[in-house]
């Protein structure tokens, strides 16, 4: 029974830590758009100029906060390893 309670406590702590590391979704601002609509400007370019885009050596970053996810995963792995070590020591003693 003690093992079940300990497992539930570890699972609850892991869930709380995981939820604490998540970032809230970023919504659009609450301010409405201005009523002054400006017509789009049209520039005259040739097709070869329009197709030529500046190239870069790396792709743009479109993901979320990777460092926080990696840190959270590492913390959960360390916590799980500690639980396994403590459980094995209790079994051999």
ZAMARGU-4260 file (C-alpha; in steps of 0.2 Angstrom, whole numbers, plus 5000, padded with zeros to 4 digits):
<rodrens>
0) 5000/5000/5000 | 5014/5012/5004 | 5021/5009/4986 | 5005/5014/4978 | 5004/5030/4989
5) 5022/5034/4985 | 5019/5031/4966 | 5004/5042/4966 | 5013/5056/4975 | 5027/5055/4963
10) 5015/5055/4948 | 5006/5070/4956 | 5022/5080/4958 | 5028/5076/4940 | 5011/5082/4934
15) 5012/5098/4944 | 5030/5101/4938 | 5025/5098/4920 | 5011/5110/4921 | 5021/5123/4929
20) 5034/5122/4915 | 5022/5125/4901 | 5019/5142/4894 | 5002/5149/4891 | 4996/5151/4873
25) 4999/5169/4866 | 4983/5176/4860 | 4980/5191/4849 | 4979/5207/4858 | 4963/5214/4865
30) 4964/5230/4856 | 4953/5230/4840 | 4961/5235/4824 | 4960/5253/4819 | 4946/5259/4808
35) 4958/5268/4796 | 4961/5256/4782 | 4975/5260/4771 | 4975/5252/4753 | 4989/5241/4750
40) 5003/5248/4739 | 5008/5239/4723 | 5026/5239/4717 | 5031/5235/4700 | 5043/5222/4700
45) 5048/5209/4687 | 5045/5191/4690 | 5064/5187/4693 | 5065/5201/4706 | 5050/5194/4715
50) 5056/5177/4715 | 5073/5181/4722 | 5072/5180/4741 | 5086/5183/4753 | 5094/5167/4757
55) 5100/5162/4775 | 5111/5148/4781 | 5098/5142/4794 | 5079/5140/4795 | 5069/5152/4805
60) 5064/5146/4822 | 5045/5143/4822 | 5044/5132/4838 | 5042/5135/4856 | 5054/5137/4871
65) 5065/5122/4868 | 5076/5125/4883 | 5061/5124/4895 | 5055/5108/4888 | 5073/5100/4888
70) 5075/5106/4906 | 5058/5099/4912 | 5062/5083/4903 | 5079/5082/4912 | 5071/5086/4929
75) 5059/5072/4927 | 5072/5060/4921 | 5082/5064/4937 | 5067/5063/4948 | 5063/5046/4941
80) 5080/5039/4943 | 5080/5045/4961 | 5064/5036/4964 | 5071/5020/4956 | 5087/5021/4966
85) 5077/5023/4983 | 5065/5009/4978 | 5080/4997/4975 | 5089/5001/4991 | 5073/4998/5001
90) 5071/4981/4993 | 5088/4975/4996 | 5088/4982/5014
</rodrens>
